[in-house]
Amino acid sequence: MTDLEFLDQAEKLLLAVERNCDRINDTGDADVDSQRTGGMVTLTFPNRSQIIINLQKPLHEVWMAAKSGGYHYRFDGAVWQDTKGAGEFFDRLSQDAAQQSGTPLRFKA
């Protein structure tokens, strides 16, 4: 994957996260604040816990930090997969966001 291909796919991922937050806030009782600064999106929940998603451009990875731990993802041509085989990005984000918010939440690509 070239740098430009990585940036294109990573931008799509960050945009999807932001749009999911908008959808969640518009259609339910959840309150997920999303703030973007360059290649980083910070999700903040009412209990002040956070999930931070940021781009690691030199490694062509997306990193996510949540209460459950830190995760590294690489694009496999179809989806963002955990580098240690722990699954797909949006599945992990959904699990962590639901746990941290106390409300079932679903993020999707």
Secondary structure, 3 states (H helix, E strand, C coil): CCHHHHHHHHHHHHHHHHHHHHHHHHHCCCCCEEEEECCEEEEECCCCCEEEEEEEHHHCEEEEEECCEEEEEEECCCCEEECCCCCEHHHHHHHHHHHHHCCCCCCCC
